[in-house]
Amino acid sequence: MGCASSKGGEEVAAADVYRPPPTSIALFDINSIDEPWLVKDVETGVEEEKEEEEKKKPMHIPLPLLEKLESYELAPQYSWSEVSKALEDLKPSLHKQNPKAPPPSAAVEKRPQPPSSSPARPPPPEISGLHPVKKNSFLIRDREERERNSNNPRPWRRRDLLEGYPERCPPGYRPGSVVLYTTTLGGVRRTYEDCDRVRKVVEVVAEDAGVEVDERDVSLHGEFLKEVRELVGEGAAVPRLFVMGRYIGGAEEVAELNETGRLKEMMRWTASRGGRREGSRRDCEGCGNARFVPCLDCSGSCKVVGEDGKEVVRCSKCNENGLVLCPLCH
């Protein structure tokens, strides 16, 4: 056996030669690297050069057409219709030079359809039971009604502002007046405030329209409380408004009508229907708009002496509060 040095001594010597390890400076050359935007610009420039070369390539235009165009360029006095007509005359010569191109009439011609073996379908028979739209019963009735109305037009009727409100007439109601049930007793604060607010609103609106307001205070006369309960229902709280024998509502309904302006229109409607007042209780010297005065027989005590002059009996002329209606304004 021989040593390794005796075999391939040259190869071993070449493999054992020391070489320094590669460094970044030795492997990469910064100057040889191009920036990406420069590379892109170069590629773009190449593409632009290709496009310019394609544009510079000559276009193959038939000679007769070129001669015709050059003649028209030299003579610009021709109209466009003449130029288009000359181009139409050149089409046959162009098709002779290019026989593969289809003639212009080929695109317009329809393709021949193969004869169908099946016979043509007959038209569908009319379906029984169907009628045209003009013979519809509803349309006929509507047309007849319109013709009848056109021949006999309906008389114009003014819109009733109280339409939709239930008809409930308070006792002793005078046609064309406004009846308001309120109370001046401050036992229940909310009821008293509602009555006071509704009274002011109704009086102002009615005074502007010239309508008389018949205010009925349930705290002064018990019969008024019975009336409003019979009209509206048991447990109904005042205030309650009635206009021309129609029940309008309570405090909330009156406030809503006043905000929308319908209350003023109702009062004007009432005035136009004969609800104008001849005089106001404000001018009454007897009650001063209180409508009631103390009883003259019992002086408000509700007690009088009987016929025998000894026994004390209940006064029959006054109410439970010893009051009677004012004789001057009622």
BALOBA-1460 file (C-alpha; in Angstrom, 3 decimals):
// residues 330
<rec num="1" residu="m" x="0.000" y="0.000" z="0.000"/>
<rec num="2" residu="g" x="1.300" y="3.343" z="-0.814"/>
<rec num="3" residu="c" x="0.706" y="6.625" z="0.895"/>
<rec num="4" residu="a" x="-1.856" y="9.099" z="-0.276"/>
<rec num="5" residu="s" x="0.839" y="11.527" z="-1.213"/>
<rec num="6" residu="s" x="2.169" y="9.186" z="-3.842"/>
<rec num="7" residu="k" x="-1.186" y="9.087" z="-5.717"/>
<rec num="8" residu="g" x="-2.382" y="12.199" z="-7.465"/>
<rec num="9" residu="g" x="0.003" y="14.462" z="-5.844"/>
<rec num="10" residu="e" x="-0.902" y="17.296" z="-8.116"/>
<rec num="11" residu="e" x="-4.630" y="17.103" z="-7.278"/>
<rec num="12" residu="v" x="-3.950" y="17.068" z="-3.543"/>
<rec num="13" residu="a" x="-1.647" y="19.969" z="-3.875"/>
<rec num="14" residu="a" x="-4.261" y="21.892" z="-5.814"/>
<rec num="15" residu="a" x="-6.955" y="21.119" z="-3.209"/>
<rec num="16" residu="d" x="-4.788" y="22.115" z="-0.287"/>
<rec num="17" residu="v" x="-4.123" y="25.594" z="-1.677"/>
<rec num="18" residu="y" x="-5.386" y="28.196" z="0.829"/>
<rec num="19" residu="r" x="-7.941" y="30.628" z="-0.367"/>
<rec num="20" residu="p" x="-9.271" y="33.445" z="1.749"/>
<rec num="21" residu="p" x="-13.055" y="33.375" z="2.615"/>
<rec num="22" residu="p" x="-15.287" y="35.514" z="0.365"/>
<rec num="23" residu="t" x="-16.288" y="38.887" z="1.661"/>
<rec num="24" residu="s" x="-19.126" y="41.216" z="0.694"/>
<rec num="25" residu="i" x="-16.721" y="43.534" z="-1.068"/>
<rec num="26" residu="a" x="-15.310" y="40.697" z="-3.128"/>
<rec num="27" residu="l" x="-18.723" y="39.202" z="-4.141"/>
<rec num="28" residu="f" x="-20.828" y="42.315" z="-4.864"/>
<rec num="29" residu="d" x="-20.061" y="45.405" z="-6.829"/>
<rec num="30" residu="i" x="-22.366" y="48.276" z="-5.929"/>
<rec num="31" residu="n" x="-21.545" y="50.152" z="-9.101"/>
<rec num="32" residu="s" x="-22.749" y="47.252" z="-11.243"/>
<rec num="33" residu="i" x="-26.275" y="47.330" z="-9.680"/>
<rec num="34" residu="d" x="-28.885" y="49.536" z="-11.398"/>
<rec num="35" residu="e" x="-31.727" y="51.195" z="-9.570"/>
<rec num="36" residu="p" x="-35.154" y="49.617" z="-10.256"/>
<rec num="37" residu="w" x="-36.670" y="52.853" z="-11.559"/>
<rec num="38" residu="l" x="-33.784" y="53.192" z="-14.032"/>
<rec num="39" residu="v" x="-34.363" y="49.626" z="-15.221"/>
<rec num="40" residu="k" x="-38.088" y="50.385" z="-15.662"/>
<rec num="41" residu="d" x="-37.287" y="53.531" z="-17.613"/>
<rec num="42" residu="v" x="-35.045" y="51.546" z="-19.897"/>
<rec num="43" residu="e" x="-37.766" y="48.961" z="-20.539"/>
<rec num="44" residu="t" x="-40.298" y="51.701" z="-21.182"/>
<rec num="45" residu="g" x="-37.950" y="53.340" z="-23.624"/>
<rec num="46" residu="v" x="-37.555" y="50.070" z="-25.510"/>
<rec num="47" residu="e" x="-41.316" y="49.680" z="-25.768"/>
<rec num="48" residu="e" x="-41.687" y="53.248" z="-27.008"/>
<rec num="49" residu="e" x="-39.041" y="52.647" z="-29.634"/>
<rec num="50" residu="k" x="-40.950" y="49.556" z="-30.829"/>
<rec num="51" residu="e" x="-44.177" y="51.554" z="-31.085"/>
<rec num="52" residu="e" x="-42.449" y="54.296" z="-33.058"/>
<rec num="53" residu="e" x="-40.974" y="51.723" z="-35.444"/>
<rec num="54" residu="e" x="-44.429" y="50.195" z="-35.983"/>
<rec num="55" residu="k" x="-45.862" y="53.637" z="-36.691"/>
<rec num="56" residu="k" x="-43.132" y="54.322" z="-39.216"/>
<rec num="57" residu="k" x="-43.960" y="51.157" z="-41.124"/>
<rec num="58" residu="p" x="-45.724" y="52.034" z="-44.384"/>
<rec num="59" residu="m" x="-49.399" y="51.183" z="-44.685"/>
<rec num="60" residu="h" x="-50.452" y="49.146" z="-47.695"/>
<rec num="61" residu="i" x="-53.112" y="51.278" z="-49.348"/>
<rec num="62" residu="p" x="-54.262" y="50.510" z="-52.899"/>
<rec num="63" residu="l" x="-52.852" y="52.785" z="-55.554"/>
<rec num="64" residu="p" x="-56.174" y="53.976" z="-57.034"/>
<rec num="65" residu="l" x="-57.350" y="55.046" z="-53.620"/>
<rec num="66" residu="l" x="-54.139" y="57.006" z="-52.959"/>
<rec num="67" residu="e" x="-54.364" y="58.746" z="-56.303"/>
<rec num="68" residu="k" x="-57.973" y="59.658" z="-55.646"/>
<rec num="69" residu="l" x="-57.199" y="61.044" z="-52.187"/>
<rec num="70" residu="e" x="-54.222" y="63.029" z="-53.458"/>
<rec num="71" residu="s" x="-56.377" y="64.571" z="-56.159"/>
<rec num="72" residu="y" x="-58.926" y="65.666" z="-53.557"/>
<rec num="73" residu="e" x="-56.218" y="67.058" z="-51.318"/>
<rec num="74" residu="l" x="-55.054" y="69.251" z="-54.151"/>
<rec num="75" residu="a" x="-58.626" y="70.347" z="-54.823"/>
<rec num="76" residu="p" x="-60.312" y="71.161" z="-51.486"/>
<rec num="77" residu="q" x="-63.303" y="72.786" z="-53.183"/>
<rec num="78" residu="y" x="-65.161" y="69.442" z="-53.423"/>
<rec num="79" residu="s" x="-67.914" y="68.799" z="-50.884"/>
<rec num="80" residu="w" x="-68.035" y="65.825" z="-48.586"/>
<rec num="81" residu="s" x="-70.900" y="64.263" z="-50.526"/>
<rec num="82" residu="e" x="-68.769" y="64.257" z="-53.684"/>
<rec num="83" residu="v" x="-65.831" y="62.700" z="-51.832"/>
<rec num="84" residu="s" x="-68.018" y="59.962" z="-50.324"/>
<rec num="85" residu="k" x="-69.514" y="59.227" z="-53.725"/>
<rec num="86" residu="a" x="-66.025" y="58.894" z="-55.247"/>
<rec num="87" residu="l" x="-65.038" y="56.472" z="-52.475"/>
<rec num="88" residu="e" x="-68.127" y="54.386" z="-53.174"/>
<rec num="89" residu="d" x="-67.021" y="54.161" z="-56.817"/>
<rec num="90" residu="l" x="-63.639" y="52.780" z="-55.690"/>
<rec num="91" residu="k" x="-65.137" y="49.851" z="-53.703"/>
<rec num="92" residu="p" x="-65.406" y="47.467" z="-56.700"/>
<rec num="93" residu="s" x="-61.756" y="48.012" z="-57.579"/>
<rec num="94" residu="l" x="-60.714" y="47.283" z="-54.008"/>
<rec num="95" residu="h" x="-62.659" y="44.005" z="-53.983"/>
<rec num="96" residu="k" x="-60.994" y="43.001" z="-57.257"/>
<rec num="97" residu="q" x="-57.563" y="43.487" z="-55.674"/>
<rec num="98" residu="n" x="-58.622" y="41.521" z="-52.553"/>
<rec num="99" residu="p" x="-60.913" y="38.710" z="-53.791"/>
<rec num="100" residu="k" x="-60.968" y="37.000" z="-50.357"/>
<rec num="101" residu="a" x="-62.943" y="39.865" z="-48.816"/>
<rec num="102" residu="p" x="-66.705" y="39.249" z="-48.879"/>
<rec num="103" residu="p" x="-68.833" y="41.646" z="-50.949"/>
<rec num="104" residu="p" x="-70.675" y="44.355" z="-48.989"/>
<rec num="105" residu="s" x="-74.027" y="42.917" z="-49.942"/>
<rec num="106" residu="a" x="-73.168" y="39.531" z="-48.393"/>
<rec num="107" residu="a" x="-73.505" y="40.876" z="-44.882"/>
<rec num="108" residu="v" x="-76.937" y="42.222" z="-45.667"/>
<rec num="109" residu="e" x="-78.243" y="39.119" z="-47.430"/>
<rec num="110" residu="k" x="-80.101" y="36.720" z="-45.224"/>
<rec num="111" residu="r" x="-79.003" y="33.159" z="-44.984"/>
<rec num="112" residu="p" x="-81.328" y="30.752" z="-46.715"/>
<rec num="113" residu="q" x="-83.302" y="28.727" z="-44.216"/>
<rec num="114" residu="p" x="-83.595" y="25.020" z="-44.812"/>
<rec num="115" residu="p" x="-87.103" y="23.846" z="-45.543"/>
<rec num="116" residu="s" x="-88.766" y="22.520" z="-42.406"/>
<rec num="117" residu="s" x="-90.329" y="19.098" z="-42.573"/>
<rec num="118" residu="s" x="-92.995" y="19.952" z="-39.965"/>
<rec num="119" residu="p" x="-96.018" y="21.921" z="-41.262"/>
<rec num="120" residu="a" x="-96.695" y="25.463" z="-39.983"/>
<rec num="121" residu="r" x="-98.665" y="25.629" z="-36.753"/>
<rec num="122" residu="p" x="-102.193" y="26.933" z="-37.093"/>
<rec num="123" residu="p" x="-103.096" y="30.030" z="-35.030"/>
<rec num="124" residu="p" x="-104.358" y="29.174" z="-31.531"/>
<rec num="125" residu="p" x="-108.133" y="29.029" z="-31.263"/>
<rec num="126" residu="e" x="-109.883" y="31.717" z="-29.231"/>
<rec num="127" residu="i" x="-110.339" y="30.747" z="-25.618"/>
<rec num="128" residu="s" x="-113.994" y="30.704" z="-24.688"/>
<rec num="129" residu="g" x="-115.143" y="32.820" z="-21.754"/>
<rec num="130" residu="l" x="-112.657" y="35.686" z="-22.239"/>
<rec num="131" residu="h" x="-113.775" y="39.179" z="-23.199"/>
<rec num="132" residu="p" x="-111.823" y="42.287" z="-24.145"/>
<rec num="133" residu="v" x="-110.959" y="44.833" z="-21.469"/>
<rec num="134" residu="k" x="-113.377" y="47.379" z="-22.882"/>
<rec num="135" residu="k" x="-116.270" y="45.070" z="-22.043"/>
<rec num="136" residu="n" x="-115.345" y="44.814" z="-18.361"/>
<rec num="137" residu="s" x="-118.419" y="45.452" z="-16.201"/>
<rec num="138" residu="f" x="-116.568" y="47.734" z="-13.776"/>
<rec num="139" residu="l" x="-115.159" y="49.884" z="-16.566"/>
<rec num="140" residu="i" x="-118.560" y="50.100" z="-18.251"/>
<rec num="141" residu="r" x="-120.222" y="51.128" z="-14.989"/>
<rec num="142" residu="d" x="-117.540" y="53.738" z="-14.306"/>
<rec num="143" residu="r" x="-117.873" y="55.176" z="-17.817"/>
<rec num="144" residu="e" x="-121.652" y="55.385" z="-17.522"/>
<rec num="145" residu="e" x="-121.397" y="57.092" z="-14.141"/>
<rec num="146" residu="r" x="-118.949" y="59.671" z="-15.483"/>
<rec num="147" residu="e" x="-121.212" y="60.387" z="-18.447"/>
<rec num="148" residu="r" x="-124.189" y="60.746" z="-16.122"/>
<rec num="149" residu="n" x="-122.297" y="63.122" z="-13.823"/>
<rec num="150" residu="s" x="-121.085" y="65.197" z="-16.766"/>
<rec num="151" residu="n" x="-124.662" y="65.585" z="-18.002"/>
<rec num="152" residu="n" x="-126.054" y="66.295" z="-14.521"/>
<rec num="153" residu="p" x="-123.259" y="67.867" z="-12.458"/>
<rec num="154" residu="r" x="-123.687" y="67.773" z="-8.702"/>
<rec num="155" residu="p" x="-124.274" y="71.110" z="-6.982"/>
<rec num="156" residu="w" x="-121.276" y="72.481" z="-5.135"/>
<rec num="157" residu="r" x="-121.458" y="71.799" z="-1.421"/>
<rec num="158" residu="r" x="-119.300" y="73.472" z="1.184"/>
<rec num="159" residu="r" x="-117.249" y="71.144" z="3.331"/>
<rec num="160" residu="d" x="-118.669" y="70.568" z="6.809"/>
<rec num="161" residu="l" x="-115.930" y="71.258" z="9.368"/>
<rec num="162" residu="l" x="-117.855" y="69.354" z="12.060"/>
<rec num="163" residu="e" x="-118.145" y="66.209" z="9.985"/>
<rec num="164" residu="g" x="-117.020" y="63.167" z="11.954"/>
<rec num="165" residu="y" x="-117.939" y="64.508" z="15.402"/>
<rec num="166" residu="p" x="-120.863" y="62.783" z="17.182"/>
<rec num="167" residu="e" x="-124.124" y="64.688" z="17.363"/>
<rec num="168" residu="r" x="-125.067" y="65.368" z="20.998"/>
<rec num="169" residu="c" x="-127.237" y="68.352" z="21.825"/>
<rec num="170" residu="p" x="-127.138" y="69.645" z="25.439"/>
<rec num="171" residu="p" x="-130.504" y="70.488" z="27.081"/>
<rec num="172" residu="g" x="-131.651" y="74.029" z="26.401"/>
<rec num="173" residu="y" x="-129.321" y="74.266" z="23.424"/>
<rec num="174" residu="r" x="-129.952" y="77.119" z="21.028"/>
<rec num="175" residu="p" x="-129.101" y="76.437" z="17.375"/>
<rec num="176" residu="g" x="-125.763" y="77.874" z="16.313"/>
<rec num="177" residu="s" x="-124.360" y="78.339" z="19.819"/>
<rec num="178" residu="v" x="-121.381" y="76.910" z="21.679"/>
<rec num="179" residu="v" x="-121.829" y="75.126" z="25.015"/>
<rec num="180" residu="l" x="-118.885" y="74.718" z="27.398"/>
<rec num="181" residu="y" x="-119.106" y="72.771" z="30.672"/>
<rec num="182" residu="t" x="-116.533" y="73.959" z="33.229"/>
<rec num="183" residu="t" x="-116.032" y="74.355" z="36.948"/>
<rec num="184" residu="t" x="-114.773" y="77.236" z="39.101"/>
<rec num="185" residu="l" x="-114.256" y="75.037" z="42.153"/>
<rec num="186" residu="g" x="-110.568" y="74.556" z="42.909"/>
<rec num="187" residu="g" x="-110.936" y="71.245" z="44.771"/>
<rec num="188" residu="v" x="-109.020" y="69.294" z="42.102"/>
<rec num="189" residu="r" x="-106.143" y="71.441" z="40.921"/>
<rec num="190" residu="r" x="-105.637" y="69.801" z="37.527"/>
<rec num="191" residu="t" x="-109.346" y="69.970" z="36.655"/>
<rec num="192" residu="y" x="-109.511" y="73.606" z="37.684"/>
<rec num="193" residu="e" x="-106.436" y="74.515" z="35.581"/>
<rec num="194" residu="d" x="-107.795" y="72.653" z="32.530"/>
<rec num="195" residu="c" x="-111.140" y="74.437" z="32.796"/>
<rec num="196" residu="d" x="-109.497" y="77.829" z="33.193"/>
<rec num="197" residu="r" x="-107.216" y="77.265" z="30.160"/>
<rec num="198" residu="v" x="-110.016" y="75.960" z="27.908"/>
<rec num="199" residu="r" x="-112.342" y="78.785" z="29.001"/>
<rec num="200" residu="k" x="-109.815" y="81.451" z="28.000"/>
<rec num="201" residu="v" x="-109.050" y="79.813" z="24.638"/>
<rec num="202" residu="v" x="-112.705" y="79.298" z="23.673"/>
<rec num="203" residu="e" x="-113.755" y="82.784" z="24.759"/>
<rec num="204" residu="v" x="-110.980" y="84.471" z="22.753"/>
<rec num="205" residu="v" x="-111.641" y="82.460" z="19.599"/>
<rec num="206" residu="a" x="-115.423" y="82.812" z="19.876"/>
<rec num="207" residu="e" x="-115.184" y="86.558" z="20.497"/>
<rec num="208" residu="d" x="-113.074" y="87.004" z="17.350"/>
<rec num="209" residu="a" x="-115.638" y="85.037" z="15.319"/>
<rec num="210" residu="g" x="-118.607" y="86.756" z="16.984"/>
<rec num="211" residu="v" x="-120.100" y="83.558" z="18.459"/>
<rec num="212" residu="e" x="-121.940" y="83.289" z="21.782"/>
<rec num="213" residu="v" x="-120.511" y="80.849" z="24.333"/>
<rec num="214" residu="d" x="-122.927" y="79.246" z="26.788"/>
<rec num="215" residu="e" x="-120.703" y="78.382" z="29.736"/>
<rec num="216" residu="r" x="-122.222" y="76.029" z="32.278"/>
<rec num="217" residu="d" x="-120.471" y="75.791" z="35.639"/>
<rec num="218" residu="v" x="-121.128" y="72.398" z="37.225"/>
<rec num="219" residu="s" x="-119.957" y="73.651" z="40.635"/>
<rec num="220" residu="l" x="-122.744" y="76.237" z="40.764"/>
<rec num="221" residu="h" x="-125.575" y="74.081" z="39.468"/>
<rec num="222" residu="g" x="-125.915" y="70.324" z="39.987"/>
<rec num="223" residu="e" x="-128.175" y="69.921" z="36.968"/>
<rec num="224" residu="f" x="-125.260" y="70.845" z="34.686"/>
<rec num="225" residu="l" x="-123.208" y="67.982" z="36.115"/>
<rec num="226" residu="k" x="-126.059" y="65.559" z="35.381"/>
<rec num="227" residu="e" x="-126.310" y="66.880" z="31.837"/>
<rec num="228" residu="v" x="-122.628" y="66.404" z="31.016"/>
<rec num="229" residu="r" x="-122.638" y="62.880" z="32.488"/>
<rec num="230" residu="e" x="-125.662" y="61.938" z="30.399"/>
<rec num="231" residu="l" x="-124.034" y="63.345" z="27.250"/>
<rec num="232" residu="v" x="-120.477" y="62.031" z="27.680"/>
<rec num="233" residu="g" x="-120.782" y="59.271" z="30.253"/>
<rec num="234" residu="e" x="-120.381" y="58.634" z="33.943"/>
<rec num="235" residu="g" x="-117.026" y="59.655" z="35.352"/>
<rec num="236" residu="a" x="-116.356" y="62.213" z="32.625"/>
<rec num="237" residu="a" x="-114.386" y="65.171" z="33.916"/>
<rec num="238" residu="v" x="-114.871" y="68.728" z="32.784"/>
<rec num="239" residu="p" x="-114.140" y="70.723" z="30.636"/>
<rec num="240" residu="r" x="-116.312" y="69.504" z="27.745"/>
<rec num="241" residu="l" x="-117.013" y="71.470" z="24.570"/>
<rec num="242" residu="f" x="-120.062" y="71.235" z="22.281"/>
<rec num="243" residu="v" x="-120.284" y="73.203" z="19.008"/>
<rec num="244" residu="m" x="-123.550" y="73.346" z="17.049"/>
<rec num="245" residu="g" x="-124.836" y="70.231" z="18.780"/>
<rec num="246" residu="r" x="-121.633" y="68.223" z="18.083"/>
<rec num="247" residu="y" x="-119.403" y="66.880" z="20.834"/>
<rec num="248" residu="i" x="-115.836" y="68.179" z="20.265"/>
<rec num="249" residu="g" x="-113.970" y="66.814" z="23.292"/>
<rec num="250" residu="g" x="-112.130" y="67.733" z="26.444"/>
<rec num="251" residu="a" x="-109.031" y="69.760" z="27.295"/>
<rec num="252" residu="e" x="-106.597" y="67.779" z="25.118"/>
<rec num="253" residu="e" x="-108.822" y="67.855" z="22.027"/>
<rec num="254" residu="v" x="-109.493" y="71.589" z="22.380"/>
<rec num="255" residu="a" x="-105.774" y="72.336" z="22.822"/>
<rec num="256" residu="e" x="-104.918" y="70.317" z="19.696"/>
<rec num="257" residu="l" x="-107.619" y="72.047" z="17.623"/>
<rec num="258" residu="n" x="-106.404" y="75.436" z="18.804"/>
<rec num="259" residu="e" x="-102.782" y="74.647" z="17.839"/>
<rec num="260" residu="t" x="-103.751" y="73.508" z="14.352"/>
<rec num="261" residu="g" x="-106.156" y="76.434" z="13.808"/>
<rec num="262" residu="r" x="-109.226" y="74.241" z="13.309"/>
<rec num="263" residu="l" x="-110.958" y="75.668" z="16.390"/>
<rec num="264" residu="k" x="-110.972" y="79.122" z="14.810"/>
<rec num="265" residu="e" x="-112.375" y="77.667" z="11.575"/>
<rec num="266" residu="m" x="-115.123" y="75.906" z="13.556"/>
<rec num="267" residu="m" x="-116.105" y="79.154" z="15.226"/>
<rec num="268" residu="r" x="-116.239" y="80.954" z="11.888"/>
<rec num="269" residu="w" x="-118.299" y="78.090" z="10.471"/>
<rec num="270" residu="t" x="-120.697" y="78.427" z="13.428"/>
<rec num="271" residu="a" x="-120.978" y="82.168" z="12.878"/>
<rec num="272" residu="s" x="-121.791" y="81.653" z="9.195"/>
<rec num="273" residu="r" x="-124.511" y="79.169" z="10.182"/>
<rec num="274" residu="g" x="-126.412" y="81.622" z="12.365"/>
<rec num="275" residu="g" x="-124.448" y="81.390" z="15.584"/>
<rec num="276" residu="r" x="-123.762" y="85.096" z="15.922"/>
<rec num="277" residu="r" x="-124.604" y="86.549" z="19.312"/>
<rec num="278" residu="e" x="-126.908" y="89.508" z="19.817"/>
<rec num="279" residu="g" x="-125.431" y="90.447" z="23.166"/>
<rec num="280" residu="s" x="-122.907" y="89.197" z="25.680"/>
<rec num="281" residu="r" x="-123.348" y="88.239" z="29.308"/>
<rec num="282" residu="r" x="-120.259" y="90.311" z="29.986"/>
<rec num="283" residu="d" x="-122.505" y="93.322" z="29.612"/>
<rec num="284" residu="c" x="-125.078" y="91.979" z="32.088"/>
<rec num="285" residu="e" x="-125.392" y="94.278" z="35.120"/>
<rec num="286" residu="g" x="-127.233" y="91.663" z="37.174"/>
<rec num="287" residu="c" x="-124.753" y="88.727" z="37.258"/>
<rec num="288" residu="g" x="-121.579" y="90.115" z="35.636"/>
<rec num="289" residu="n" x="-121.050" y="86.987" z="33.512"/>
<rec num="290" residu="a" x="-121.631" y="84.716" z="36.522"/>
<rec num="291" residu="r" x="-124.969" y="83.635" z="35.048"/>
<rec num="292" residu="f" x="-126.345" y="82.992" z="38.556"/>
<rec num="293" residu="v" x="-127.518" y="85.324" z="41.284"/>
<rec num="294" residu="p" x="-128.611" y="84.594" z="44.880"/>
<rec num="295" residu="c" x="-132.228" y="83.619" z="45.273"/>
<rec num="296" residu="l" x="-134.420" y="86.591" z="46.079"/>
<rec num="297" residu="d" x="-136.888" y="84.524" z="48.134"/>
<rec num="298" residu="c" x="-134.466" y="82.762" z="50.486"/>
<rec num="299" residu="s" x="-131.411" y="85.020" z="50.004"/>
<rec num="300" residu="g" x="-129.287" y="81.948" z="49.280"/>
<rec num="301" residu="s" x="-130.196" y="79.999" z="52.434"/>
<rec num="302" residu="c" x="-132.436" y="77.503" z="50.600"/>
<rec num="303" residu="k" x="-134.988" y="77.813" z="53.462"/>
<rec num="304" residu="v" x="-138.300" y="79.647" z="53.559"/>
<rec num="305" residu="v" x="-141.216" y="79.781" z="55.942"/>
<rec num="306" residu="g" x="-144.180" y="77.590" z="55.074"/>
<rec num="307" residu="e" x="-147.723" y="78.648" z="54.379"/>
<rec num="308" residu="d" x="-148.726" y="78.183" z="57.996"/>
<rec num="309" residu="g" x="-146.073" y="80.689" z="59.040"/>
<rec num="310" residu="k" x="-144.436" y="78.327" z="61.504"/>
<rec num="311" residu="e" x="-142.740" y="75.461" z="59.628"/>
<rec num="312" residu="v" x="-139.476" y="76.027" z="57.682"/>
<rec num="313" residu="v" x="-139.398" y="74.314" z="54.283"/>
<rec num="314" residu="r" x="-136.950" y="73.975" z="51.371"/>
<rec num="315" residu="c" x="-137.017" y="76.791" z="48.827"/>
<rec num="316" residu="s" x="-138.340" y="75.505" z="45.522"/>
<rec num="317" residu="k" x="-136.941" y="78.284" z="43.325"/>
<rec num="318" residu="c" x="-133.181" y="78.011" z="43.932"/>
<rec num="319" residu="n" x="-130.734" y="75.170" z="43.489"/>
<rec num="320" residu="e" x="-128.686" y="73.339" z="46.096"/>
<rec num="321" residu="n" x="-126.408" y="76.376" z="46.408"/>
<rec num="322" residu="g" x="-129.233" y="78.902" z="46.843"/>
<rec num="323" residu="l" x="-128.708" y="80.347" z="43.370"/>
<rec num="324" residu="v" x="-131.023" y="81.056" z="40.470"/>
<rec num="325" residu="l" x="-130.385" y="81.953" z="36.846"/>
<rec num="326" residu="c" x="-129.940" y="85.650" z="36.241"/>
<rec num="327" residu="p" x="-133.295" y="87.056" z="35.100"/>
<rec num="328" residu="l" x="-131.623" y="89.764" z="33.005"/>
<rec num="329" residu="c" x="-129.432" y="87.615" z="30.712"/>
<rec num="330" residu="h" x="-131.573" y="84.450" z="30.597"/>
